[in-house]
Amino acid sequence: MSIDRIFRVRARRLNLREQPGTDARVLVALDEGQAVARLDDVNRGGWWYVFADTPGEGIYIGHVWSEYLTPAFGAELIAGNVVRPPPVPAPPGEADAPGTDDAADSPERETGGETGVILDSDGSAPPAPAWPDGWNPAIPAARRHPTGNQGRRAGNGCIDRVILHITGTRNFDTIIERFTAKSGGASAHYLVMPDGVIHQFVPENLRAFHSGINRTVRSLYQRQDGTWRQYKRYFSWHKGYPADAIFVDSRFAVVPPSRRAEDAVLVMPGHRGEWQDYAYFDRRWGRAAVPVGFTSPDHDPNSNSIGIEIFSIGARDPLADQYTADMYSALGMLVGDLCRRHNLPVSREAVCGHEDVNPVERWGWDPNQGFDWERLFELARKIDTPVA
């Protein structure tokens, strides 16, 4: 796939539909910055046929309104190879974008120098933290890893939560590749190493892709009755599902073993009751009907949070080799500094784990039960100066 066929979404949200036209079923809503690959040269009245590998949702092939795509990697639209978007009005409601009414005539957003800060057509930047470009000045250039896996924050851009993760691998090169690959994949704002060294991937005033919620999983949370505890997200790499587990697709239909890898989205226990893995969530949050922060049907934890990865595979017990003293010390400074600058309390509501904001896709293992939250909070509350 040549780079002149790779584009990125330049709207806050853009519908990917099964067929051309606004009456067609929406397969997924693409977020700003999501990369898509154009699959042919046919211009279907403004609709393009594209491939998208979406973080937290999966791979989709469908049609998008081309007006809200812009060439990736600085590539130009090449005559005879890629058709320019048509100069016709966008279908109403097809994208959540600034200036939708005159989008066909508005200039594309620009990138501010090497910082990756997305500028609106009037040249103004999204709401910034303490620094204009969003990069933490305490992180040296050698430990900054700019990535295309980022987007504009929704709403007013204010930060209301810090979300912690484990990397799930202790191979640094794998993490760098995962967070910087030009495929619309995962990312986080910060990475904290076992020796306390901190890396940054995404400026704080932009949205990183660290806690997205799968569409089918979201529909469980939207019930607001706690029945999501009957399901886990299906991952082909996970080998711990019991022999009598029931695998279902996005429509909650049972998937036969021969189609599991292709169609399974969720897993139920054989008794069709609740998974015992959610006992940890219940100890932390009680019998909450929805995850932490799930305040609206379209809530996206990424939109108003800072994502921090811990270089660890995690553990159910407080193992010193998975959660080191240097890691806690650096994490305490970073979290304390973030809370101070963004006016957040150092509390479990404002500082929590991926397993808290999306339990169905993490069911207690991210950053896992061995992580000492009280130790982190004690260290963070001592911080009254920026990270050094």
Secondary structure per residue as TSV (DSSP state, phi and psi in degrees):
chain	resnum	aa	ss	phi	psi
A	1	M	-	360.0	115.3
A	2	S	-	-75.3	156.3
A	3	I	G	-68.1	-19.5
A	4	D	G	-74.9	-2.2
A	5	R	G	-106.6	2.3
A	6	I	E	-100.3	129.6
A	7	F	E	-131.7	163.9
A	8	R	E	-125.9	148.7
A	9	V	E	-71.6	131.5
A	10	R	-	-114.6	24.4
A	11	A	S	-117.7	159.5
A	12	R	S	-61.6	-41.9
A	13	R	E	-142.0	141.1
A	14	L	E	-138.2	128.3
A	15	N	E	-72.4	133.8
A	16	L	E	-105.2	115.8
A	17	R	E	-108.6	156.5
A	18	E	S	-65.4	-37.5
A	19	Q	S	-135.3	163.7
A	20	P	S	-62.3	142.9
A	21	G	S	110.9	147.2
A	22	T	T	-74.6	-8.4
A	23	D	T	-87.3	-11.2
A	24	A	S	-74.5	155.1
A	25	R	-	-65.8	136.2
A	26	V	E	-80.3	121.0
A	27	L	E	-81.2	-40.8
A	28	V	E	-166.1	152.3
A	29	A	E	-96.6	119.5
A	30	L	E	-84.1	136.2
A	31	D	E	-86.9	160.2
A	32	E	T	-58.5	135.7
A	33	G	T	91.9	-13.6
A	34	Q	-	-59.9	133.1
A	35	A	E	-86.1	140.7
A	36	V	E	-134.0	152.3
A	37	A	E	-113.7	126.5
A	38	R	E	-76.3	130.6
A	39	L	-	-97.2	-17.1
A	40	D	-	-151.6	-179.1
A	41	D	S	-103.3	10.9
A	42	V	-	-82.3	127.7
A	43	N	-	-99.4	105.1
A	44	R	B	-92.0	65.2
A	45	G	T	64.8	32.8
A	46	G	T	104.8	-11.4
A	47	W	E	-97.2	136.1
A	48	W	E	-113.0	146.8
A	49	Y	E	-92.4	118.1
A	50	V	E	-136.1	163.7
A	51	F	E	-111.7	136.1
A	52	A	E	-138.4	127.9
A	53	D	E	-104.0	99.7
A	54	T	E	-96.9	134.0
A	55	P	T	-64.5	126.5
A	56	G	T	81.5	-10.5
A	57	E	T	-114.1	-38.7
A	58	G	E	116.0	-166.2
A	59	I	E	-96.4	133.5
A	60	Y	E	-133.7	147.2
A	61	I	E	-126.2	126.2
A	62	G	E	-172.9	-156.4
A	63	H	E	-121.2	137.2
A	64	V	E	-128.9	157.2
A	65	W	E	-78.1	117.5
A	66	S	G	-68.5	-17.5
A	67	E	G	-59.8	-25.8
A	68	Y	G	-102.7	26.4
A	69	L	E	-115.7	143.5
A	70	T	E	-133.0	145.0
A	71	P	E	-57.9	136.9
A	72	A	G	-85.8	161.0
A	73	F	G	60.7	18.6
A	74	G	G	77.9	8.0
A	75	A	-	-66.2	145.7
A	76	E	-	-90.9	155.5
A	77	L	-	-71.6	121.9
A	78	I	-	-99.9	118.9
A	79	A	T	-60.6	138.2
A	80	G	T	84.8	-12.2
A	81	N	T	-119.5	-40.8
A	82	V	S	-128.5	129.4
A	83	V	-	-83.5	134.0
A	84	R	-	-68.0	150.8
A	85	P	-	-58.2	142.9
A	86	P	-	-72.6	145.2
A	87	P	S	-82.0	57.9
A	88	V	S	-126.7	154.5
A	89	P	-	-60.2	144.4
A	90	A	-	-70.7	146.2
A	91	P	-	-58.8	138.6
A	92	P	T	-57.7	133.4
A	93	G	T	76.3	4.7
A	94	E	S	-73.1	-26.1
A	95	A	E	-142.9	149.0
A	96	D	E	-97.6	95.5
A	97	A	-	-140.2	147.7
A	98	P	T	-62.3	138.6
A	99	G	T	65.7	36.1
A	100	T	G	-58.4	-35.8
A	101	D	G	-62.9	-30.6
A	102	D	G	-124.2	31.8
A	103	A	G	-61.1	-31.9
A	104	A	G	-65.8	-25.1
A	105	D	G	-104.5	-4.9
A	106	S	S	-84.6	145.5
A	107	P	-	-69.0	153.4
A	108	E	-	-69.7	158.3
A	109	R	-	-70.5	153.0
A	110	E	E	-115.3	162.1
A	111	T	E	-103.3	130.1
A	112	G	E	-79.3	94.5
A	113	G	T	59.7	-139.9
A	114	E	T	-91.8	1.3
A	115	T	T	-81.6	-19.1
A	116	G	T	77.2	10.5
A	117	V	E	-71.8	125.2
A	118	I	E	-81.3	126.5
A	119	L	E	-104.6	142.0
A	120	D	-	-77.0	174.4
A	121	S	T	-62.7	-22.9
A	122	D	T	-89.0	4.0
A	123	G	S	87.7	0.3
A	124	S	-	-86.9	147.8
A	125	A	-	-93.9	160.7
A	126	P	S	-60.7	164.2
A	127	P	-	-52.4	130.7
A	128	A	-	-101.6	155.5
A	129	P	-	-80.1	-139.5
A	130	A	S	-72.9	-13.3
A	131	W	S	-125.6	141.7
A	132	P	T	-58.6	-36.6
A	133	D	T	-97.9	-0.2
A	134	G	S	81.9	-7.8
A	135	W	-	-86.0	133.6
A	136	N	-	-68.7	117.1
A	137	P	T	-65.4	-15.9
A	138	A	T	-81.1	-11.2
A	139	I	S	-95.1	116.1
A	140	P	-	-66.4	160.1
A	141	A	G	-56.7	-35.0
A	142	A	G	-66.0	-18.4
A	143	R	G	-111.8	20.9
A	144	R	B	-106.9	132.7
A	145	H	-	-128.9	82.0
A	146	P	-	-56.9	141.3
A	147	T	-	-138.3	152.9
A	148	G	S	-83.9	-6.5
A	149	N	-	-82.6	72.9
A	150	Q	E	-159.5	167.5
A	151	G	E	-159.5	174.7
A	152	R	E	-73.2	144.1
A	153	R	-	-74.9	149.4
A	154	A	S	-79.3	160.3
A	155	G	T	61.9	-137.0
A	156	N	T	-85.4	-0.6
A	157	G	-	77.1	4.9
A	158	C	-	-70.2	145.4
A	159	I	-	-88.9	127.4
A	160	D	-	-120.7	0.8
A	161	R	E	-162.3	147.6
A	162	V	E	-112.5	126.7
A	163	I	E	-116.6	126.5
A	164	L	E	-100.8	147.3
A	165	H	E	-138.4	164.2
A	166	I	E	-106.4	151.0
A	167	T	-	-73.6	-26.3
A	168	G	S	77.8	-0.4
A	169	T	-	-148.9	154.9
A	170	R	-	-116.3	31.6
A	171	N	-	-107.0	107.2
A	172	F	H	-62.3	-40.1
A	173	D	H	-63.0	-36.0
A	174	T	H	-63.3	-40.7
A	175	I	H	-65.4	-45.2
A	176	I	H	-58.3	-45.0
A	177	E	H	-64.2	-44.0
A	178	R	H	-61.9	-41.1
A	179	F	H	-86.2	-17.3
A	180	T	H	-116.2	-6.6
A	181	A	-	-60.5	136.6
A	182	K	T	-80.8	64.4
A	183	S	T	-133.7	11.5
A	184	G	T	70.2	28.0
A	185	G	-	-85.9	-151.9
A	186	A	-	-80.0	163.3
A	187	S	-	-166.2	168.9
A	188	A	-	-146.2	163.8
A	189	H	S	-73.9	-44.1
A	190	Y	E	-132.8	154.9
A	191	L	E	-129.9	126.6
A	192	V	E	-109.2	123.1
A	193	M	-	-87.0	163.0
A	194	P	T	-58.7	-30.2
A	195	D	T	-87.8	6.4
A	196	G	S	91.1	-1.6
A	197	V	-	-72.4	137.6
A	198	I	E	-114.0	134.3
A	199	H	E	-114.4	155.5
A	200	Q	E	-128.3	138.2
A	201	F	-	-115.5	-34.3
A	202	V	S	-129.5	133.2
A	203	P	-	-58.6	146.9
A	204	E	T	-63.7	-27.2
A	205	N	T	-83.8	4.3
A	206	L	E	-114.9	164.2
A	207	R	E	-92.2	123.8
A	208	A	E	-94.7	160.0
A	209	F	S	-102.3	80.2
A	210	H	S	-123.5	-18.6
A	211	S	S	-141.1	34.7
A	212	G	-	-63.0	152.4
A	213	I	-	-111.8	125.6
A	214	N	-	-58.2	145.6
A	215	R	H	-59.7	-43.6
A	216	T	H	-67.8	-39.2
A	217	V	H	-63.0	-41.2
A	218	R	H	-58.3	-38.8
A	219	S	H	-63.1	-29.5
A	220	L	H	-67.5	-46.1
A	221	Y	H	-64.3	-33.4
A	222	Q	H	-65.7	-18.5
A	223	R	T	-66.2	-30.4
A	224	Q	-	57.9	35.0
A	225	D	S	-125.7	5.6
A	226	G	S	78.4	2.2
A	227	T	G	-72.5	-5.3
A	228	W	G	-60.0	-20.2
A	229	R	G	-65.8	-9.9
A	230	Q	G	-85.7	-0.9
A	231	Y	-	-132.7	152.6
A	232	K	E	-127.5	152.6
A	233	R	E	-70.0	139.2
A	234	Y	-	-83.8	128.2
A	235	F	-	-125.7	127.1
A	236	S	T	-64.0	-25.8
A	237	W	T	-80.8	-15.3
A	238	H	-	-82.2	127.5
A	239	K	-	-107.5	9.8
A	240	G	-	-97.9	8.2
A	241	Y	-	-70.5	136.1
A	242	P	-	-65.6	160.7
A	243	A	T	-62.7	-31.1
A	244	D	T	-95.6	13.1
A	245	A	-	-62.0	150.6
A	246	I	E	-110.4	123.3
A	247	F	E	-102.5	132.4
A	248	V	E	-128.4	158.0
A	249	D	-	-95.0	-168.2
A	250	S	T	-67.2	-15.2
A	251	R	T	-104.3	11.1
A	252	F	S	67.6	23.6
A	253	A	-	-88.9	141.7
A	254	V	B	-65.7	134.9
A	255	V	-	-101.1	127.7
A	256	P	-	-69.2	155.4
A	257	P	G	-53.8	-33.7
A	258	S	G	-68.3	-18.3
A	259	R	G	-113.9	7.7
A	260	R	H	-58.1	-49.6
A	261	A	H	-62.9	-32.4
A	262	E	H	-86.1	-37.9
A	263	D	H	-113.4	-20.5
A	264	A	-	-67.3	136.0
A	265	V	-	-121.5	-39.2
A	266	L	E	-128.0	160.7
A	267	V	E	-130.9	133.0
A	268	M	E	-112.3	150.4
A	269	P	-	-68.3	156.7
A	270	G	T	-58.3	-29.3
A	271	H	T	-85.1	-2.4
A	272	R	S	61.5	20.9
A	273	G	S	-96.5	-150.4
A	274	E	-	-90.8	147.2
A	275	W	-	-72.8	135.6
A	276	Q	G	-67.6	-18.8
A	277	D	G	-60.8	-20.0
A	278	Y	G	-84.7	3.4
A	279	A	H	-62.0	-34.2
A	280	Y	H	-66.3	-44.0
A	281	F	H	-58.5	-43.7
A	282	D	H	-67.2	-32.8
A	283	R	H	-65.9	-34.1
A	284	R	H	-82.3	-34.9
A	285	W	H	-127.1	1.7
A	286	G	-	71.7	-165.1
A	287	R	S	-85.6	56.0
A	288	A	-	-62.6	138.2
A	289	A	S	-75.7	-25.3
A	290	V	S	-135.4	162.8
A	291	P	-	-65.9	169.2
A	292	V	T	-60.3	128.0
A	293	G	T	81.5	-0.7
A	294	F	-	-80.7	85.6
A	295	T	-	-101.7	-8.4
A	296	S	S	-150.6	157.5
A	297	P	T	-57.6	-30.7
A	298	D	T	-103.9	21.8
A	299	H	-	-58.2	133.2
A	300	D	-	-123.3	111.6
A	301	P	T	-56.5	-25.7
A	302	N	T	-70.0	-27.0
A	303	S	T	-62.8	-35.9
A	304	N	T	-131.5	39.4
A	305	S	E	-134.2	165.0
A	306	I	E	-110.1	127.4
A	307	G	E	-100.7	128.6
A	308	I	E	-122.5	126.0
A	309	E	E	-98.1	136.8
A	310	I	E	-102.0	128.6
A	311	F	S	-72.9	87.4
A	312	S	S	-165.5	155.9
A	313	I	-	-95.4	-3.2
A	314	G	-	77.2	169.4
A	315	A	-	-163.4	153.6
A	316	R	S	-75.8	-17.7
A	317	D	S	-116.1	157.4
A	318	P	-	-74.5	68.8
A	319	L	-	-78.2	130.2
A	320	A	T	-67.8	-23.4
A	321	D	T	-81.4	-16.6
A	322	Q	T	-97.1	-32.1
A	323	Y	S	-128.7	88.0
A	324	T	-	-79.3	161.5
A	325	A	H	-62.6	-41.0
A	326	D	H	-65.1	-37.0
A	327	M	H	-63.3	-47.2
A	328	Y	H	-60.0	-41.5
A	329	S	H	-62.5	-48.6
A	330	A	H	-66.5	-40.8
A	331	L	H	-64.4	-39.4
A	332	G	H	-61.5	-43.0
A	333	M	H	-64.2	-44.5
A	334	L	H	-65.6	-48.1
A	335	V	H	-65.0	-41.8
A	336	G	H	-60.6	-41.5
A	337	D	H	-66.9	-42.3
A	338	L	H	-61.4	-45.2
A	339	C	H	-65.0	-38.5
A	340	R	H	-65.0	-47.3
A	341	R	H	-71.8	-31.5
A	342	H	T	-102.7	13.2
A	343	N	T	56.1	46.7
A	344	L	-	-108.3	144.0
A	345	P	-	-72.8	148.2
A	346	V	S	-82.9	89.0
A	347	S	S	-147.1	165.3
A	348	R	T	-70.5	-21.7
A	349	E	T	-72.8	-36.3
A	350	A	T	-91.4	-22.3
A	351	V	E	-129.5	107.8
A	352	C	E	-145.4	-173.1
A	353	G	E	-107.0	164.7
A	354	H	H	-56.1	-37.3
A	355	E	H	-63.7	-18.7
A	356	D	H	-88.1	-34.9
A	357	V	H	-90.5	-15.3
A	358	N	-	-151.9	69.4
A	359	P	G	-63.3	-32.5
A	360	V	G	-63.7	-29.7
A	361	E	G	-97.8	-0.6
A	362	R	T	-137.3	-15.8
A	363	W	T	23.7	50.9
A	364	G	T	91.3	11.6
A	365	W	T	-120.2	18.4
A	366	D	T	-144.5	92.5
A	367	P	T	-90.2	13.0
A	368	N	T	87.0	164.7
A	369	Q	T	-71.5	-18.0
A	370	G	T	-77.6	-9.1
A	371	F	-	-73.3	132.8
A	372	D	-	-95.6	95.0
A	373	W	H	-66.0	-40.6
A	374	E	H	-65.0	-36.3
A	375	R	H	-63.4	-43.0
A	376	L	H	-61.7	-46.8
A	377	F	H	-63.3	-39.5
A	378	E	H	-61.8	-42.5
A	379	L	H	-68.6	-41.2
A	380	A	H	-66.4	-34.6
A	381	R	T	-71.1	-12.5
A	382	K	T	-87.2	-9.6
A	383	I	-	-87.1	122.6
A	384	D	-	-131.2	12.5
A	385	T	S	-129.7	157.5
A	386	P	-	-61.7	159.1
A	387	V	-	-57.8	136.2
A	388	A	-	-113.8	360.0
